[in-house]
Amino acid sequence: MEVIIAPVPELAKIAADAIDELLRAKPTANIGLATGSSPLSIYDELVRRHNEEGLDFSQAHGFMLDEYVGLPLDHPERYRNVIEKEIASRVGWPADQVQGPDGNAKDLPTACAAYEAAIKNAGGVDIQILGIGTDGHIAFNEPGSSLASRTRIKTLTHQTRLDNARFFDGDIDKVPMHCLTQGLGTIMDARQLILIASGTAKAEAVHQMVEGPITAMWPASVMQMHPHATVLVDEAAASRLQLASYYRDTYAHKPAWQRL
């Protein structure tokens, strides 16, 4: 696991560099898309490159991490609509090439299995963008989630609903109780993981993910087992890292040929 500590604009550029390089080498790449506030700086940088440098998403495919259960199709916080607003529509990404689990399906377990199959049939995710919750969840894999889990329905914790209430006029009662989410095992199948986090509220979760034991109590800690995972954090999110000086030295002296 590589840990890079830098200001958010630099972190966004680092992540966008990896996606840019991938798309130019493999225009049909599969990119895993996260929602929430953390990835927005990455999306803004990708949009800039699309507009100013011709970065092309027209042949690529996007796979969303998760989706709320039961939100109306036109609800602004339905994650398919969020992804459309924040990245897909801004880079001319064809709507039928961006997929997510169907949170309005009549048969949710079947919908989860179909989404797993869609990712597999597409050849798997090349780069998965991730954020992290204050309790250490990635996607909606709450504490206690199986480290081998696949796409499934999950009940959101009070903390996650409280954290997400800011997107629902500050009203936790408007935040759905259930979601469909890629499992930790599904996420770990991606060929490259890039997680971005900022702010002191994420510091403990980042510490446990990077330096703590691998445990279902901090689901993101499973990333320690991935062969190609990068954690991008600002100074505030890195404030609990015991080896922060080592991570800074490692990145400062990274060989020029060694990419993200």
N, C-alpha and C positions, 0 to 999 in steps of 0.2 A: 504494500500500500504506500503510495506516494502522498505526502502532505505538503501543500504549498500555502504559505501564509503571505497575503498581499492585500492591498486595497481592492474593494469590490470591482471597480472598472478594469483593473488588471486581471482579476480572476475571470471575469466575463470574457475578456480577450483570449485568455489561455484556453478556456473551454471552447470558444468559437473557433480558435485555430484548429483544434482537433476535429471538429465537425466539418469545417471548411476543407481540410486536407482529405478527409474521408470522402466527401461528396465529389470533390474534383477527381479523385482516383476511382471512385465507385459511385456513379450518378444514381444507381438504383438502391443505394444503401437504405437500411432500416434503422430509424432513429427513435429511441425511446423518449417519450415526452412526459415531463412532470409538470404539475400545476403548483399553486401556491406562490408566494412572493419571491422565494429564493431564485428560481430560474429566470425571472423576468429580465435581469440584466444580460443574461446570455441571449435571450430571444431578441432583445433590442440590438445587440451587436450583430446577430445573424441577419436581422432585417437591414441594418446599415450596409452589410456586405452584399446582400441581395440587390439593394438599390444602387450602390455605388461601385461595386466590383463584379457584378454579374453572377453572384453565387446562386446556383440553380437548384431548386427543389422539385422541379416538374416531374422527375422520374423516381424520386425518393418515396419511401413509405414511412409513415409515422405510427407508432403504437403507444397509446396512452397507458399510464401506470394504473389508473383507477377511475372510478365513477361513483357518484352518489346513487343510491337506490331511491326511485320514486319521484325525483324532481321532474316537473313538466319539461317537455322537449324544448320549450322556448325560455326556460328559466335561465337568467344570466349567469348563475353559479353552477349550472350543469357543466361538468368538466369538458365535455365535447364543445360546448359553446365558448368556454374560457380559452381553450386551445385555439379555436378558430379565430377568436378576437386577438389573442396575444402573439400568435406566430403564423398560423396557417394562411389566413387571409392576407397577411402583410407580405408574404413571400410568394404568393400565387400558387400555393400548394393545392393541387386538386383535392376536392373534398372526399372523393372516394378512395384516396390514398392515405387517409388518416383514420385510424380505427381506435375504438376503445371498447371496453366491456359494456354490454347493454344493461344499464341499470333499470330499464323499464320492461324488461322481458317478463313474460308470464311464468316462464320456467327458469329461474335464476341459476340453478346448478348446471343446466344444459347450456345456458348462455356463457357461463364460466369455462366450461369444457370447450365450447366452440371458439372462444377467444384464445385459449391455449393452443388449439389446433391451428388457428390463423397465424399466430406468431411462428409456430414450428414450420408450417407450410411455406411461409415467406422466407425461410432460411435463418430465422433467429435475428435478434436485435444486434446491430453492430456497435452502437454507442448508446448507452442508457444514461440520460440525465436524471439526477436525483436531488431531492432536498431532504432534510431531516427534521422531525418534530422535536419538541422540547423533551419528550419522554423517550426519544431514541427511535421512533418509528420511521421506516421508509416505506413509500407508497402508503397504504393504510394497514400495514402489518404492525399492529399494536403490541405492546409488551406481552409476552407469553405466546407469541406466534411461533409455530413450528419453523425451524430453520430450513426445513425441506418443503415448505408449503407451496402450493400451486394457486392459480387464480381461483378465488372463492369469495363467498359473502362473509363480511366481518361486521361485528358490532363496534361502533366507535366508542372510545373511552370518553369520560366526561372532560378530561383535559384536552383531548383533540377537538372535541366539539366547542369547548371554551376558546381554544386557540383560533378556530375557524369562524367563530361568531362575528369576527370583524368583517367578514365577507357577507354577512347576513344582517346588516344594520345593527350589529352588536347584540343581537338576540339569539341566545343559545337554543331557544326552543324552535327556531327556524332551521337549525342545522339538522340534516337528516341523521337518524340513529344508525342507519346501515349503509354499507357501500359494497361495491365489488372491487377487488384489488388483485393485481398480480401478486403471487406469493413470493416469499424470499427465495425459494428454489427457482422460480421463474426468472426473477431479477438476476440471480447469480448465473443464469445461462447466457446472459448477454456477454459479448466478447470484450467489452470495455465499459467500466462504470466511472462516471464523473459526478461527484456529489459536491454541491456548493452550499455553504452556510455562512451567515453573518449575524453579528449581534451577540451580546452577552447572554441573552436568553437561551442560545444554542450551545453555550460553552460546555456545560456539563455533559450534554448528549454527545458532543464532539469528542470530549475526553474519553468517555466510556466506549464510544465506537472505535477510536483509534488505539487507545492504550489500556482499556479494560479487558476483562475476560470475554470470550465469545459466549454469549448467553442470550436466551430468548427474552430476558428481562430488558435488554437493550438490543432490539432487533437489528439495528444497523451494524452491530459488531460482527455480523456474519461476513461483512465485506472484507474483514481481515483474511479470509480464506480465498478471496478472488485473486487470480493471477495478474489482473490488469485493472486496478482500482486507483483512482486519484481523488483526494479530498482537498477541496479548495475552500479556504477559510480566511476571513479577515482577522485583524488583531483581536477584536472583541471575542469572536467565536473561538479563537485559539488561546484565550486567556487561562484556561485550565490545563493546557497541555504541558506535561512535565518535560517532554523532550523537544519543546518548541525551538530552542536554539539549534538543536541538531537538525531539525527539519529545515530551518532557514539555511544552515550551512550546506546541507545536501543539495538544496535547490540552487543556491548561489554557485556551486561548483559542479553543477550537472554538465556532463559532456555534451558538446554541441550536437552530436549525432543522435543523442538519446531524446526522443520525442516524448510527448505526454502519453 
